[in-house]
Amino acid sequence: MPELRRDPITHEWVVISTERAKRPHDFARQSRTPAQQETNCPFCAGNESKTPPEVLAYRVDGTAPDTPGWLVRVVPNLYPAFGPASGDLAAQKDGLYQSMNGLGGHEVIITSPSHTEDIASLPLEQVDCMTRAYIDRYLSHKANPIVQFVHIIQNYGRDAGASREHPHSQLFAIPLVPELVATELEGAQRHHTERGSCVFCDVLQEELRGGERIILENERFVVFAPYASRVPFEMWLMPKAHRPRFETMGEHDVSAFSAALQEALALLRNGLNDPPFNYWIHTTPTQMAVDDVYHWHLEILPKLSFAAGFELGTGIMINSALPETAAAFLREKRAIAT
Amino acid sequence: MPELRRDPITHEWVVISTERAKRPHDFARQSRTPAQQETNCPFCAGNESKTPPEVLAYRVDGTAPDTPGWLVRVVPNLYPAFGPASGDLAAQKDGLYQSMNGLGGHEVIITSPSHTEDIASLPLEQVDCMTRAYIDRYLSHKANPIVQFVHIIQNYGRDAGASREHPHSQLFAIPLVPELVATELEGAQRHHTERGSCVFCDVLQEELRGGERIILENERFVVFAPYASRVPFEMWLMPKAHRPRFETMGEHDVSAFSAALQEALALLRNGLNDPPFNYWIHTTPTQMAVDDVYHWHLEILPKLSFAAGFELGTGIMINSALPETAAAFLREKRAIAT
């Protein structure tokens, strides 16, 4: 019988459809086209003139901006979904309808000079650089009083919406708190009012106690399959200690986060034959003073299924993989690999 | 500059990204593979033994159940996302986590005996039959006290999640009110409390007054592009009079609804080269007594773009087509066709 599970943070329901359940390895993609070198990729070293001027780059001493020699390079998006960074929001109400200017920012974080190596296969120091770039650019946009939330994402693979194969992340600086973050915040606030504790910390404690949905952990971070996973092989990466804000990570956290992220993505790649995925960071909104309620984390949603008329019209996801089975499968892959 | 628009019902924001805007005909698919006859399709007349026994069929007098002679045929889904229809919900709480059995129903409404003709091209009487089947099955599930909401959808095209090409709809009988319907209900309730009127009626009045987002209308129904359209060429089909419930439609409404739906889908097919789409019906939840707040409607979302890390992580959609431009384009296509 299908099982309905309620997310402990948002209180939203998902259907775990055991009737449609596949075995974990049935989710592995049948074929895979590895990334191919391209001559005209604007994100490759040597093609810096094909992008707007860089706003940040970690580069070899003595190399000039917008020339090769960088490890991570950040440029404005050519077709920004938000921007410019300042001006008049011009919030307007016209009868029933309300609008405002989409001020903010939208940047591309080119996470490697290599066209074909991504987070799962790059040297760990390169992933550390990417994480530092996330934080640097986050802090820069946080300083803008118009910005209410900074959303950092990675789309990997064309089927997950990546328009370019070259490894890159994106940063969106938004003049409002997005609905899904607001829903998590409300849930966390409700839990805090009722129990006096952080719901994310409580979830983590519960998961570490039971262990059946844990995928991997290191000294500072845990990766687990959420109880109410919305899609097959959903993973959350969360700091073990109560940390409201992504951007306040220290150097040790940066390394531990980068290592956990790399390991999680390598498990997906090796266990499921390199599936497309989306990940994003949820953290306390930039202008919000509350620090005891929210707990930052990164959500990874592999693109192994897709939302159709049921999911789009109800908001209820139907997940055809049991989270416990998905986690056990990835744990086993990890045991074989190490 | 990108524009943020707020949905007048849910108060959720969308980004209308004029920077990325394409011209309407750029959304037309480049190529299209028309539906091909299949010999083993379980939904085709003659293959009735390949499905579970029918729960409803409109058929030629004298033909036996589960044999040819039907116009519309309804069968249980082989891999139901909800079901069985009765039993113990067994709602459980285990610490932070809550679950219940996915009781309810899940049916396939085979909307035509023809494998290759769909709503846009079928005789109108056939579409009327489909609408009547929607209502009949709706009423049947509504009578089940476990069911809180009946969700009727169509997924058209593989890229919109249709696992079979043969025209079919699906009905999900759900033991809870889905989140997205609850959000619309809350918004409608808020509006009703503030202004004493139905927000859907007010939207309709506003749209008919302005006219720039109207796509088509007949005596009883209007099809328009919502002000805060989430995707390019989103369309809503709504009764002009205040009608809280889909299932109480009279015969004249059935004909007018079927005609408006057919015309809307024919415009999509002819204007954009047969794109995939999802549609669903939002109506007052089955067990809810309130009749002055909500207004049923059908939402059509063409699948011309897709949600990635920004949309999935924030709940904010980025729409690269201006609703006014999309509506004008479809109005023009209609003027040429008629």
HADDOCK unambig.tbl for C-alpha pairs under 7 A between the chains (distance, minus, plus):
assign (segid A and resid 1 and name CA) (segid B and resid 83 and name CA) 6.77 0.50 0.50
assign (segid A and resid 1 and name CA) (segid B and resid 101 and name CA) 6.83 0.50 0.50
assign (segid A and resid 1 and name CA) (segid B and resid 102 and name CA) 6.58 0.50 0.50
assign (segid A and resid 2 and name CA) (segid B and resid 81 and name CA) 6.16 0.50 0.50
assign (segid A and resid 2 and name CA) (segid B and resid 82 and name CA) 6.14 0.50 0.50
assign (segid A and resid 2 and name CA) (segid B and resid 101 and name CA) 6.29 0.50 0.50
assign (segid A and resid 2 and name CA) (segid B and resid 102 and name CA) 4.77 0.50 0.50
assign (segid A and resid 3 and name CA) (segid B and resid 99 and name CA) 6.91 0.50 0.50
assign (segid A and resid 3 and name CA) (segid B and resid 100 and name CA) 5.99 0.50 0.50
assign (segid A and resid 3 and name CA) (segid B and resid 101 and name CA) 4.80 0.50 0.50
assign (segid A and resid 3 and name CA) (segid B and resid 102 and name CA) 4.90 0.50 0.50
assign (segid A and resid 4 and name CA) (segid B and resid 99 and name CA) 5.36 0.50 0.50
assign (segid A and resid 4 and name CA) (segid B and resid 100 and name CA) 5.13 0.50 0.50
assign (segid A and resid 4 and name CA) (segid B and resid 101 and name CA) 5.91 0.50 0.50
assign (segid A and resid 4 and name CA) (segid B and resid 102 and name CA) 5.49 0.50 0.50
assign (segid A and resid 5 and name CA) (segid B and resid 98 and name CA) 5.99 0.50 0.50
assign (segid A and resid 5 and name CA) (segid B and resid 99 and name CA) 4.36 0.50 0.50
assign (segid A and resid 5 and name CA) (segid B and resid 100 and name CA) 6.67 0.50 0.50
assign (segid A and resid 6 and name CA) (segid B and resid 97 and name CA) 6.74 0.50 0.50
assign (segid A and resid 6 and name CA) (segid B and resid 98 and name CA) 5.43 0.50 0.50
assign (segid A and resid 6 and name CA) (segid B and resid 99 and name CA) 6.05 0.50 0.50
assign (segid A and resid 8 and name CA) (segid B and resid 96 and name CA) 5.90 0.50 0.50
assign (segid A and resid 8 and name CA) (segid B and resid 97 and name CA) 5.91 0.50 0.50
assign (segid A and resid 17 and name CA) (segid B and resid 81 and name CA) 5.84 0.50 0.50
assign (segid A and resid 19 and name CA) (segid B and resid 79 and name CA) 5.57 0.50 0.50
assign (segid A and resid 19 and name CA) (segid B and resid 80 and name CA) 6.71 0.50 0.50
assign (segid A and resid 20 and name CA) (segid B and resid 79 and name CA) 5.84 0.50 0.50
assign (segid A and resid 79 and name CA) (segid B and resid 19 and name CA) 5.55 0.50 0.50
assign (segid A and resid 79 and name CA) (segid B and resid 20 and name CA) 5.82 0.50 0.50
assign (segid A and resid 80 and name CA) (segid B and resid 19 and name CA) 6.69 0.50 0.50
assign (segid A and resid 81 and name CA) (segid B and resid 2 and name CA) 6.15 0.50 0.50
assign (segid A and resid 81 and name CA) (segid B and resid 17 and name CA) 5.83 0.50 0.50
assign (segid A and resid 82 and name CA) (segid B and resid 2 and name CA) 6.12 0.50 0.50
assign (segid A and resid 83 and name CA) (segid B and resid 1 and name CA) 6.79 0.50 0.50
assign (segid A and resid 96 and name CA) (segid B and resid 8 and name CA) 5.91 0.50 0.50
assign (segid A and resid 97 and name CA) (segid B and resid 6 and name CA) 6.76 0.50 0.50
assign (segid A and resid 97 and name CA) (segid B and resid 8 and name CA) 5.91 0.50 0.50
assign (segid A and resid 98 and name CA) (segid B and resid 5 and name CA) 6.01 0.50 0.50
assign (segid A and resid 98 and name CA) (segid B and resid 6 and name CA) 5.43 0.50 0.50
assign (segid A and resid 99 and name CA) (segid B and resid 3 and name CA) 6.92 0.50 0.50
assign (segid A and resid 99 and name CA) (segid B and resid 4 and name CA) 5.37 0.50 0.50
assign (segid A and resid 99 and name CA) (segid B and resid 5 and name CA) 4.38 0.50 0.50
assign (segid A and resid 99 and name CA) (segid B and resid 6 and name CA) 6.06 0.50 0.50
assign (segid A and resid 100 and name CA) (segid B and resid 3 and name CA) 5.98 0.50 0.50
assign (segid A and resid 100 and name CA) (segid B and resid 4 and name CA) 5.13 0.50 0.50
assign (segid A and resid 100 and name CA) (segid B and resid 5 and name CA) 6.67 0.50 0.50
assign (segid A and resid 101 and name CA) (segid B and resid 1 and name CA) 6.84 0.50 0.50
assign (segid A and resid 101 and name CA) (segid B and resid 2 and name CA) 6.29 0.50 0.50
assign (segid A and resid 101 and name CA) (segid B and resid 3 and name CA) 4.79 0.50 0.50
assign (segid A and resid 101 and name CA) (segid B and resid 4 and name CA) 5.90 0.50 0.50
assign (segid A and resid 102 and name CA) (segid B and resid 1 and name CA) 6.60 0.50 0.50
assign (segid A and resid 102 and name CA) (segid B and resid 2 and name CA) 4.78 0.50 0.50
assign (segid A and resid 102 and name CA) (segid B and resid 3 and name CA) 4.89 0.50 0.50
assign (segid A and resid 102 and name CA) (segid B and resid 4 and name CA) 5.47 0.50 0.50
assign (segid A and resid 153 and name CA) (segid B and resid 309 and name CA) 5.64 0.50 0.50
assign (segid A and resid 153 and name CA) (segid B and resid 310 and name CA) 6.75 0.50 0.50
assign (segid A and resid 154 and name CA) (segid B and resid 309 and name CA) 6.47 0.50 0.50
assign (segid A and resid 155 and name CA) (segid B and resid 308 and name CA) 6.65 0.50 0.50
assign (segid A and resid 155 and name CA) (segid B and resid 309 and name CA) 5.95 0.50 0.50
assign (segid A and resid 160 and name CA) (segid B and resid 308 and name CA) 5.98 0.50 0.50
assign (segid A and resid 161 and name CA) (segid B and resid 308 and name CA) 5.43 0.50 0.50
assign (segid A and resid 178 and name CA) (segid B and resid 314 and name CA) 5.12 0.50 0.50
assign (segid A and resid 178 and name CA) (segid B and resid 315 and name CA) 6.67 0.50 0.50
assign (segid A and resid 178 and name CA) (segid B and resid 316 and name CA) 6.67 0.50 0.50
assign (segid A and resid 179 and name CA) (segid B and resid 314 and name CA) 6.19 0.50 0.50
assign (segid A and resid 179 and name CA) (segid B and resid 315 and name CA) 5.82 0.50 0.50
assign (segid A and resid 180 and name CA) (segid B and resid 313 and name CA) 6.92 0.50 0.50
assign (segid A and resid 180 and name CA) (segid B and resid 314 and name CA) 5.17 0.50 0.50
assign (segid A and resid 180 and name CA) (segid B and resid 315 and name CA) 5.49 0.50 0.50
assign (segid A and resid 181 and name CA) (segid B and resid 314 and name CA) 6.57 0.50 0.50
assign (segid A and resid 278 and name CA) (segid B and resid 308 and name CA) 6.56 0.50 0.50
assign (segid A and resid 278 and name CA) (segid B and resid 309 and name CA) 5.15 0.50 0.50
assign (segid A and resid 279 and name CA) (segid B and resid 309 and name CA) 6.09 0.50 0.50
assign (segid A and resid 280 and name CA) (segid B and resid 309 and name CA) 6.27 0.50 0.50
assign (segid A and resid 280 and name CA) (segid B and resid 313 and name CA) 6.18 0.50 0.50
assign (segid A and resid 308 and name CA) (segid B and resid 155 and name CA) 6.65 0.50 0.50
assign (segid A and resid 308 and name CA) (segid B and resid 160 and name CA) 5.97 0.50 0.50
assign (segid A and resid 308 and name CA) (segid B and resid 161 and name CA) 5.43 0.50 0.50
assign (segid A and resid 308 and name CA) (segid B and resid 278 and name CA) 6.55 0.50 0.50
assign (segid A and resid 309 and name CA) (segid B and resid 153 and name CA) 5.62 0.50 0.50
assign (segid A and resid 309 and name CA) (segid B and resid 154 and name CA) 6.45 0.50 0.50
assign (segid A and resid 309 and name CA) (segid B and resid 155 and name CA) 5.95 0.50 0.50
assign (segid A and resid 309 and name CA) (segid B and resid 278 and name CA) 5.15 0.50 0.50
assign (segid A and resid 309 and name CA) (segid B and resid 279 and name CA) 6.08 0.50 0.50
assign (segid A and resid 309 and name CA) (segid B and resid 280 and name CA) 6.25 0.50 0.50
assign (segid A and resid 310 and name CA) (segid B and resid 153 and name CA) 6.73 0.50 0.50
assign (segid A and resid 313 and name CA) (segid B and resid 180 and name CA) 6.91 0.50 0.50
assign (segid A and resid 313 and name CA) (segid B and resid 280 and name CA) 6.19 0.50 0.50
assign (segid A and resid 314 and name CA) (segid B and resid 178 and name CA) 5.13 0.50 0.50
assign (segid A and resid 314 and name CA) (segid B and resid 179 and name CA) 6.20 0.50 0.50
assign (segid A and resid 314 and name CA) (segid B and resid 180 and name CA) 5.18 0.50 0.50
assign (segid A and resid 314 and name CA) (segid B and resid 181 and name CA) 6.57 0.50 0.50
assign (segid A and resid 315 and name CA) (segid B and resid 178 and name CA) 6.67 0.50 0.50
assign (segid A and resid 315 and name CA) (segid B and resid 179 and name CA) 5.83 0.50 0.50
assign (segid A and resid 315 and name CA) (segid B and resid 180 and name CA) 5.49 0.50 0.50
assign (segid A and resid 316 and name CA) (segid B and resid 178 and name CA) 6.68 0.50 0.50
